[in-house]
Amino acid sequence: MNPSAVVLALNIGWGTTLAIKTIVILMIIPLGALILGYVFLLKMMSHMQSRLGPMDPGGFHGWYQLVGDGLKFLQKEDIMPAQADRRVFAAAPAVVVMSTFLVFLVIPMGPDLVVKNLDVGVFYALAVSSLSVIGVLMAGWASANKFALLGALRAAAQLIAYELPLLLAVVGVVIQAGTMSLQGIVIAQQHGSIFGFGGLGEPFVLTQFIGFVLFLVASQAELTQTPFDMPVAESELVAGYMVEYTGFRFLFFFIGEFGTAFAFAAIAATIFLGGWSIPGVTGDWANILGPFVLFIKLMAVAFFMFWVRFTYPRLREDQLQAIAWKFLIPIGLANILLTGAFKVAF
């Protein structure tokens, strides 16, 4: 049989391709939130803190706990405050989840497994991840609750402050790779070498370790996770901007938070750990094994993110701003200067 005939037989229209990609991305968000919530929020935390409750329900290792929580949220009554702006109140959770959805469009899972390989993929990913603050402000303002509004304002100030170190952490990688394309960054690590040895490529976590640490810290603040969880501090603001949300709308915020954690872990694994690449594996095998390799790497990154969440106490608001402006941003700028100097010299 003519090979071209086989290719034509398997070729599908752009509309069908777009629909398949959209469905896959929409499935990744709740699936990623479910995996991180189950593995880290329930199981890892339970082991670290010797909590027996999440280990019991549902037979094997308490697998039913997270499923039961999800069903509980879906069955709860959808309540809106009497004085709330109903349209804005209802749209806020969707805006938060939408920003997460947009991030996954540029994360490559193989040489050919990417929805859109943008030349400015890193810039795009960081830009759309910041859109969630709009949904947070919408939720806080529309709830007609002073605690919700205060939590939303805290979240906005926090996200603005930590966007800068997050961006600065990535600039060093962009300088070293010579491209802002996430796929290009993966290839640069795959084809690089360490002191002349190219068997393992050149994972940028070795040369950009400072940027890697900055990225993890800034991501923790972007996710409003402990020790940067002042926008939802239970002892001060009850639940912050989510205080008036119930049922599936509250579940949307949960999915948005853990889906974004999944996305940030995937971005860190891509730009610092080589993403889908495996030394010596190319072509179709890279497309087959790439998603599994990326998943293992992002789970390793997520482990450190959630380990910090379960270990450190909450900071004060002034301490949070001081860490960003007095320490992380100067360190990020120094890392860029150092990377540029080495780039020119070597």
SESEKE-461316 format. One record per residue (C-alpha): x, z, y; residue in three letters; residue number from 1. Coordinates in steps of 0.001 Angstrom, whole numbers. Each point is the difference from the previous one (the first is absolute). Layout:
+---------+---------+---------+------+------+
|    east |      up |   north | resn | resi |
+---------+---------+---------+------+------+
|       X |       Z |       Y |  ALA |  NUM |
...
+---------+---------+---------+------+------+
This chain:
+---------+---------+---------+------+------+
|    east |      up |   north | resn | resi |
+---------+---------+---------+------+------+
|       0 |       0 |       0 |  MET |    1 |
|    1164 |    -803 |    3489 |  ASN |    2 |
|    1187 |    3245 |    1693 |  PRO |    3 |
|   -1495 |   -1085 |    3318 |  SER |    4 |
|   -3414 |    -248 |   -1678 |  ALA |    5 |
|     292 |    3622 |   -1116 |  VAL |    6 |
|     885 |    1087 |    3547 |  VAL |    7 |
|   -2966 |   -1913 |    1396 |  LEU |    8 |
|   -2288 |    1529 |   -2624 |  ALA |    9 |
|    1076 |    3515 |    1009 |  LEU |   10 |
|    -122 |    -698 |    3724 |  ASN |   11 |
|   -2849 |    1711 |    1828 |  ILE |   12 |
|   -1269 |    -336 |    3527 |  GLY |   13 |
|    1231 |    2085 |    2914 |  TRP |   14 |
|   -3368 |    1718 |     297 |  GLY |   15 |
|     108 |    1247 |   -3579 |  THR |   16 |
|    3620 |    1097 |     439 |  THR |   17 |
|    -926 |    1924 |    3150 |  LEU |   18 |
|   -2923 |    1663 |   -1779 |  ALA |   19 |
|    2199 |    1073 |   -2923 |  ILE |   20 |
|    2650 |    1424 |    2334 |  LYS |   21 |
|   -2644 |    1871 |    2008 |  THR |   22 |
|   -1541 |    1536 |   -3122 |  ILE |   23 |
|    3426 |    1084 |   -1279 |  VAL |   24 |
|     897 |    1678 |    3305 |  ILE |   25 |
|   -3407 |    1702 |     204 |  LEU |   26 |
|     550 |    1368 |   -3503 |  MET |   27 |
|    3514 |    1247 |     780 |  ILE |   28 |
|   -1164 |    2351 |    2787 |  ILE |   29 |
|   -2422 |    2225 |   -1999 |  PRO |   30 |
|    2174 |    -332 |   -3118 |  LEU |   31 |
|    3120 |    1096 |    1900 |  GLY |   32 |
|   -1899 |    2916 |    1557 |  ALA |   33 |
|   -1288 |    1002 |   -3429 |  LEU |   34 |
|    3472 |    -136 |   -1581 |  ILE |   35 |
|    1687 |    2038 |    2741 |  LEU |   36 |
|   -2859 |    2479 |     150 |  GLY |   37 |
|      29 |     514 |   -3754 |  TYR |   38 |
|    3754 |      28 |    -630 |  VAL |   39 |
|    1182 |    1931 |    3040 |  PHE |   40 |
|   -2877 |    1786 |    1738 |  LEU |   41 |
|   -1396 |    1466 |   -3222 |  LEU |   42 |
|    2613 |    -101 |   -2755 |  LYS |   43 |
|    3373 |     328 |    1722 |  MET |   44 |
|   -1271 |    2614 |    2433 |  MET |   45 |
|   -1627 |    1915 |   -2850 |  SER |   46 |
|    3260 |     120 |   -1919 |  HIS |   47 |
|    2044 |     976 |    3052 |  MET |   48 |
|   -2409 |    2734 |    1084 |  GLN |   49 |
|   -1116 |    1109 |   -3501 |  SER |   50 |
|   -3641 |    -875 |     725 |  ARG |   51 |
|   -1986 |    -199 |   -3221 |  LEU |   52 |
|   -3337 |   -1260 |    1347 |  GLY |   53 |
|     796 |   -3743 |     352 |  PRO |   54 |
|    1507 |      51 |   -3512 |  MET |   55 |
|   -3183 |    1002 |   -1823 |  ASP |   56 |
|   -3044 |   -2269 |     623 |  PRO |   57 |
|    -447 |   -3155 |   -2023 |  GLY |   58 |
|    2081 |     598 |   -3081 |  GLY |   59 |
|    3482 |   -1504 |      77 |  PHE |   60 |
|    1935 |    1556 |    2880 |  HIS |   61 |
|   -3080 |     297 |    2220 |  GLY |   62 |
|    -481 |   -3734 |     532 |  TRP |   63 |
|   -3635 |     478 |    1096 |  TYR |   64 |
|     775 |    2077 |    3108 |  GLN |   65 |
|     584 |   -2878 |    2431 |  LEU |   66 |
|   -2825 |   -2100 |   -1498 |  VAL |   67 |
|   -2340 |    2956 |     363 |  GLY |   68 |
|    1025 |     508 |    3626 |  ASP |   69 |
|    -654 |   -3673 |     751 |  GLY |   70 |
|   -3460 |     100 |   -1587 |  LEU |   71 |
|    -758 |    3184 |    1920 |  LYS |   72 |
|     796 |   -1683 |    3323 |  PHE |   73 |
|   -2147 |   -3015 |    -858 |  LEU |   74 |
|   -2978 |    2247 |    -802 |  GLN |   75 |
|     207 |    2076 |    3176 |  LYS |   76 |
|   -2479 |    -572 |    2800 |  GLU |   77 |
|    1197 |   -2175 |    2879 |  ASP |   78 |
|    -469 |    2162 |    3099 |  ILE |   79 |
|     602 |    -967 |    3625 |  MET |   80 |
|      51 |    2457 |    2918 |  PRO |   81 |
|   -3083 |    -280 |    2204 |  ALA |   82 |
|    2018 |    -799 |    3138 |  GLN |   83 |
|    2543 |   -2284 |   -1675 |  ALA |   84 |
|     486 |   -3642 |     938 |  ASP |   85 |
|   -1396 |   -1311 |   -3262 |  ARG |   86 |
|    1578 |   -3460 |      13 |  ARG |   87 |
|    3489 |    1175 |     902 |  VAL |   88 |
|    -313 |    2975 |   -2361 |  PHE |   89 |
|    -903 |   -2292 |   -2905 |  ALA |   90 |
|    2681 |   -2620 |     765 |  ALA |   91 |
|    2950 |    2395 |     346 |  ALA |   92 |
|     763 |     473 |   -3751 |  PRO |   93 |
|    -165 |   -3765 |    -553 |  ALA |   94 |
|    2554 |    -600 |    2795 |  VAL |   95 |
|    2417 |    2457 |   -1638 |  VAL |   96 |
|    -302 |   -1703 |   -3405 |  VAL |   97 |
|     253 |   -3456 |    1594 |  MET |   98 |
|    3431 |     783 |    1449 |  SER |   99 |
|    1194 |     951 |   -3488 |  THR |  100 |
|   -1424 |   -3216 |   -1421 |  PHE |  101 |
|    1943 |   -2089 |    2533 |  LEU |  102 |
|    3338 |    1636 |    -914 |  VAL |  103 |
|    -175 |   -1166 |   -3622 |  PHE |  104 |
|    -279 |   -3659 |    1027 |  LEU |  105 |
|    3771 |    -325 |     552 |  VAL |  106 |
|    1461 |    2251 |   -2728 |  ILE |  107 |
|    1632 |   -2241 |   -2644 |  PRO |  108 |
|    -312 |     873 |   -3696 |  MET |  109 |
|    2040 |   -2937 |   -1302 |  GLY |  110 |
|    1666 |   -3233 |    1122 |  PRO |  111 |
|   -3427 |   -1652 |     220 |  ASP |  112 |
|   -2310 |    3044 |     -56 |  LEU |  113 |
|    -742 |     597 |    3664 |  VAL |  114 |
|   -3189 |    -682 |    1933 |  VAL |  115 |
|    1826 |   -1216 |    3120 |  LYS |  116 |
|    3762 |    -186 |     429 |  ASN |  117 |
|     281 |     405 |    3771 |  LEU |  118 |
|    3300 |    -484 |    1805 |  ASP |  119 |
|    -818 |    3182 |    1941 |  VAL |  120 |
|   -1355 |    1900 |   -2994 |  GLY |  121 |
|    1603 |    3355 |     901 |  VAL |  122 |
|   -1270 |    -185 |    3577 |  PHE |  123 |
|   -3471 |    -955 |   -1224 |  TYR |  124 |
|    -167 |    2824 |   -2563 |  ALA |  125 |
|     994 |    2685 |    2510 |  LEU |  126 |
|   -2333 |   -1435 |    2648 |  ALA |  127 |
|   -3142 |     -61 |   -2144 |  VAL |  128 |
|     746 |    3422 |   -1495 |  SER |  129 |
|    -349 |    1393 |    3534 |  SER |  130 |
|   -3571 |   -1270 |     282 |  LEU |  131 |
|   -1229 |    3011 |   -1960 |  SER |  132 |
|     391 |    2138 |    3131 |  VAL |  133 |
|   -2851 |   -1998 |    1534 |  ILE |  134 |
|   -2291 |    1062 |   -2852 |  GLY |  135 |
|    1171 |    3605 |     363 |  VAL |  136 |
|    -780 |       8 |    3742 |  LEU |  137 |
|   -3376 |   -1600 |    -705 |  MET |  138 |
|    -816 |    2727 |   -2524 |  ALA |  139 |
|    1053 |    2835 |    2303 |  GLY |  140 |
|   -1812 |   -1312 |    3064 |  TRP |  141 |
|   -3206 |   -1097 |   -1743 |  ALA |  142 |
|    -471 |    3292 |   -1878 |  SER |  143 |
|   -1089 |    1885 |    3160 |  ALA |  144 |
|    2099 |    2938 |   -1181 |  ASN |  145 |
|    2820 |    1599 |    1988 |  LYS |  146 |
|    2026 |     764 |   -3135 |  PHE |  147 |
|    -296 |   -3614 |   -1158 |  ALA |  148 |
|    1043 |   -1314 |    3423 |  LEU |  149 |
|    2962 |    2381 |     193 |  LEU |  150 |
|    1125 |   -1075 |   -3479 |  GLY |  151 |
|    -280 |   -3677 |     953 |  ALA |  152 |
|    2075 |     521 |    3158 |  LEU |  153 |
|    2626 |    1855 |   -2011 |  ARG |  154 |
|     100 |   -2853 |   -2510 |  ALA |  155 |
|     398 |   -2608 |    2754 |  ALA |  156 |
|    2863 |    1900 |    1659 |  ALA |  157 |
|    1674 |     503 |   -3366 |  GLN |  158 |
|    -284 |   -3622 |   -1090 |  LEU |  159 |
|    1335 |   -1258 |    3341 |  ILE |  160 |
|    2994 |    2344 |    -191 |  ALA |  161 |
|     950 |    -863 |   -3575 |  TYR |  162 |
|    -548 |   -3751 |     249 |  GLU |  163 |
|    3326 |    -189 |    1840 |  LEU |  164 |
|    2222 |    1612 |   -2675 |  PRO |  165 |
|   -1897 |   -1974 |   -2652 |  LEU |  166 |
|     844 |   -3232 |    1810 |  LEU |  167 |
|    3589 |    1025 |     712 |  LEU |  168 |
|     520 |     820 |   -3685 |  ALA |  169 |
|    -969 |   -3556 |    -923 |  VAL |  170 |
|    2097 |   -1707 |    2712 |  VAL |  171 |
|    3231 |     874 |   -1821 |  GLY |  172 |
|   -1294 |   -1745 |   -3131 |  VAL |  173 |
|   -1039 |   -3052 |    2015 |  VAL |  174 |
|    3460 |    -212 |    1586 |  ILE |  175 |
|    1731 |     238 |   -3366 |  GLN |  176 |
|   -2328 |   -2454 |   -1771 |  ALA |  177 |
|    -160 |   -2437 |    2934 |  GLY |  178 |
|   -3747 |    -521 |    -412 |  THR |  179 |
|   -3331 |    1740 |     620 |  MET |  180 |
|   -1614 |   -1575 |   -3060 |  SER |  181 |
|    -637 |    2579 |   -2719 |  LEU |  182 |
|     690 |   -2642 |   -2634 |  GLN |  183 |
|    3246 |    -894 |    1784 |  GLY |  184 |
|    1040 |    3670 |      71 |  ILE |  185 |
|    -559 |     270 |   -3752 |  VAL |  186 |
|    2064 |   -3140 |    -636 |  ILE |  187 |
|    2793 |    1263 |    2294 |  ALA |  188 |
|     241 |    3167 |   -2095 |  GLN |  189 |
|    -154 |   -1947 |   -3255 |  GLN |  190 |
|    2829 |   -2376 |     960 |  HIS |  191 |
|    2167 |    2574 |    1794 |  GLY |  192 |
|    2978 |    1885 |   -1367 |  SER |  193 |
|    1498 |    3480 |     225 |  ILE |  194 |
|    3767 |     -74 |     709 |  PHE |  195 |
|     163 |   -3458 |   -1568 |  GLY |  196 |
|   -2054 |     951 |   -3078 |  PHE |  197 |
|   -3286 |   -1908 |    -132 |  GLY |  198 |
|   -1310 |    1100 |   -3392 |  GLY |  199 |
|   -2542 |    2392 |    1539 |  LEU |  200 |
|    -547 |   -1880 |    3226 |  GLY |  201 |
|     105 |    2008 |    3210 |  GLU |  202 |
|   -2877 |    2482 |     318 |  PRO |  203 |
|    -229 |     826 |    3690 |  PHE |  204 |
|    -697 |    3645 |    -829 |  VAL |  205 |
|    3778 |     330 |    -418 |  LEU |  206 |
|    1022 |   -1548 |    3303 |  THR |  207 |
|   -3132 |    1069 |    1897 |  GLN |  208 |
|    -455 |    3474 |   -1442 |  PHE |  209 |
|    -532 |    1448 |    3478 |  ILE |  210 |
|   -2725 |   -2579 |     621 |  GLY |  211 |
|   -1550 |     806 |   -3374 |  PHE |  212 |
|    -273 |    3705 |     851 |  VAL |  213 |
|   -1373 |    -817 |    3465 |  LEU |  214 |
|   -2582 |   -2306 |   -1553 |  PHE |  215 |
|   -1187 |    2690 |   -2437 |  LEU |  216 |
|    -291 |    2649 |    2722 |  VAL |  217 |
|   -1826 |   -2333 |    2385 |  ALA |  218 |
|   -2290 |   -1190 |   -2801 |  SER |  219 |
|    -891 |    3602 |    -759 |  GLN |  220 |
|   -1038 |     456 |    3626 |  ALA |  221 |
|   -1888 |   -3307 |      62 |  GLU |  222 |
|   -2000 |    1158 |   -3017 |  LEU |  223 |
|    -690 |    3373 |    1682 |  THR |  224 |
|    1212 |    1766 |   -3123 |  GLN |  225 |
|    1582 |    3445 |     -78 |  THR |  226 |
|    2115 |    1056 |    1866 |  PRO |  227 |
|   -1495 |   -2423 |    2549 |  PHE |  228 |
|   -3694 |     662 |    -696 |  ASP |  229 |
|    -967 |    1502 |    3374 |  MET |  230 |
|   -2804 |   -2583 |     556 |  PRO |  231 |
|   -1871 |    1408 |   -3026 |  VAL |  232 |
|    1263 |    3599 |     109 |  ALA |  233 |
|   -2607 |    2051 |   -1850 |  GLU |  234 |
|     981 |    3285 |    1652 |  SER |  235 |
|    -329 |   -1476 |    3500 |  GLU |  236 |
|   -2313 |   -3030 |     -64 |  LEU |  237 |
|   -1919 |     448 |   -3287 |  VAL |  238 |
|     613 |   -3617 |   -1063 |  ALA |  239 |
|     832 |   -1651 |    3319 |  GLY |  240 |
|   -1444 |   -3442 |     608 |  TYR |  241 |
|   -1670 |      41 |   -3455 |  MET |  242 |
|   -1920 |    3235 |     545 |  VAL |  243 |
|   -3429 |   -1663 |     381 |  GLU |  244 |
|     410 |   -2509 |   -2839 |  TYR |  245 |
|   -1626 |     421 |   -3399 |  THR |  246 |
|    -443 |   -1934 |   -3219 |  GLY |  247 |
|    1355 |   -3501 |    -323 |  PHE |  248 |
|    1134 |    -169 |    3650 |  ARG |  249 |
|    2308 |    2972 |    -576 |  PHE |  250 |
|    1134 |   -1711 |   -3209 |  LEU |  251 |
|     945 |   -3042 |    2094 |  PHE |  252 |
|    2373 |    2145 |    2046 |  PHE |  253 |
|    1482 |    1358 |   -3237 |  PHE |  254 |
|     488 |   -3524 |   -1352 |  ILE |  255 |
|    1508 |   -1087 |    3323 |  GLY |  256 |
|    2506 |    2869 |       7 |  GLU |  257 |
|    1182 |    -448 |   -3578 |  PHE |  258 |
|    -211 |   -3789 |     168 |  GLY |  259 |
|    2251 |      90 |    3062 |  THR |  260 |
|    2374 |    2353 |   -1837 |  ALA |  261 |
|      92 |   -2581 |   -2806 |  PHE |  262 |
|     728 |   -2737 |    2567 |  ALA |  263 |
|    2778 |    1928 |    1773 |  PHE |  264 |
|    1611 |     835 |   -3356 |  ALA |  265 |
|    -172 |   -3698 |    -925 |  ALA |  266 |
|    1575 |   -1020 |    3334 |  ILE |  267 |
|    2804 |    2554 |    -435 |  ALA |  268 |
|     600 |   -1174 |   -3572 |  ALA |  269 |
|     110 |   -3607 |    1221 |  THR |  270 |
|    2366 |     343 |    2959 |  ILE |  271 |
|    2273 |    2748 |   -1353 |  PHE |  272 |
|    -141 |    -250 |   -3825 |  LEU |  273 |
|    -211 |   -3748 |    -541 |  GLY |  274 |
|   -3742 |    -198 |    -666 |  GLY |  275 |
|    -880 |   -2107 |   -3015 |  TRP |  276 |
|    3559 |   -1220 |    -653 |  SER |  277 |
|    1853 |     771 |   -3231 |  ILE |  278 |
|    3716 |    -828 |    -306 |  PRO |  279 |
|     405 |   -3245 |   -1940 |  GLY |  280 |
|   -3751 |    -731 |    -309 |  VAL |  281 |
|   -1385 |   -3040 |    1821 |  THR |  282 |
|   -2759 |   -2587 |    -285 |  GLY |  283 |
|   -3124 |     617 |   -2061 |  ASP |  284 |
|    1336 |    3224 |   -1506 |  TRP |  285 |
|     414 |    1419 |    3503 |  ALA |  286 |
|   -3656 |    -819 |     699 |  ASN |  287 |
|   -1052 |    1710 |   -3228 |  ILE |  288 |
|    2159 |    3118 |     292 |  LEU |  289 |
|      59 |     228 |    3811 |  GLY |  290 |
|   -3299 |    1895 |     487 |  PRO |  291 |
|     995 |    2623 |   -2589 |  PHE |  292 |
|    3467 |     442 |    1536 |  VAL |  293 |
|   -1465 |     354 |    3503 |  LEU |  294 |
|   -2545 |    2514 |   -1308 |  PHE |  295 |
|    2711 |    2169 |   -1580 |  ILE |  296 |
|    2055 |     -40 |    3197 |  LYS |  297 |
|   -2931 |     806 |    2285 |  LEU |  298 |
|   -1069 |    2863 |   -2270 |  MET |  299 |
|    3516 |    1419 |     293 |  ALA |  300 |
|    -246 |    -191 |    3805 |  VAL |  301 |
|   -3509 |    1504 |     -48 |  ALA |  302 |
|    1296 |    2892 |   -2101 |  PHE |  303 |
|    2337 |    1076 |    2817 |  PHE |  304 |
|   -2743 |    -435 |    2603 |  MET |  305 |
|   -2430 |    2230 |   -1885 |  PHE |  306 |
|    2733 |    2456 |    -971 |  TRP |  307 |
|     542 |     638 |    3714 |  VAL |  308 |
|   -3748 |     330 |     478 |  ARG |  309 |
|    -235 |    2783 |   -2568 |  PHE |  310 |
|    3159 |    1830 |    1087 |  THR |  311 |
|     177 |     488 |    3767 |  TYR |  312 |
|   -2347 |    1893 |    2344 |  PRO |  313 |
|   -1798 |   -1596 |    2925 |  ARG |  314 |
|    1942 |    -465 |    3246 |  LEU |  315 |
|   -1238 |     886 |    3458 |  ARG |  316 |
|   -1034 |   -2856 |    2276 |  GLU |  317 |
|    2988 |     495 |    2318 |  ASP |  318 |
|    2372 |      68 |   -2986 |  GLN |  319 |
|   -1446 |   -3276 |   -1259 |  LEU |  320 |
|     589 |   -1766 |    3321 |  GLN |  321 |
|    3469 |    1517 |     355 |  ALA |  322 |
|    1099 |   -1246 |   -3423 |  ILE |  323 |
|   -1070 |   -3545 |     872 |  ALA |  324 |
|    1366 |    -285 |    3554 |  TRP |  325 |
|    3067 |    2260 |    -194 |  LYS |  326 |
|    1299 |    -772 |   -3483 |  PHE |  327 |
|   -1526 |   -2939 |   -1904 |  LEU |  328 |
|      45 |   -2558 |    2814 |  ILE |  329 |
|    3642 |     690 |    1043 |  PRO |  330 |
|    1064 |    -103 |   -3663 |  ILE |  331 |
|   -1849 |   -3300 |    -441 |  GLY |  332 |
|    1708 |   -1523 |    3052 |  LEU |  333 |
|    3407 |    1196 |   -1216 |  ALA |  334 |
|    -685 |   -1548 |   -3416 |  ASN |  335 |
|    -810 |   -3347 |    1645 |  ILE |  336 |
|    3237 |      73 |    2013 |  LEU |  337 |
|    2006 |     889 |   -3098 |  LEU |  338 |
|   -1657 |   -2745 |   -2051 |  THR |  339 |
|     624 |   -2559 |    2746 |  GLY |  340 |
|    3660 |     975 |     236 |  ALA |  341 |
|     510 |    -364 |   -3757 |  PHE |  342 |
|   -1922 |   -3281 |       0 |  LYS |  343 |
|    2310 |   -1474 |    2627 |  VAL |  344 |
|    3180 |    1449 |   -1513 |  ALA |  345 |
|    -670 |    -973 |   -3617 |  PHE |  346 |
+---------+---------+---------+------+------+
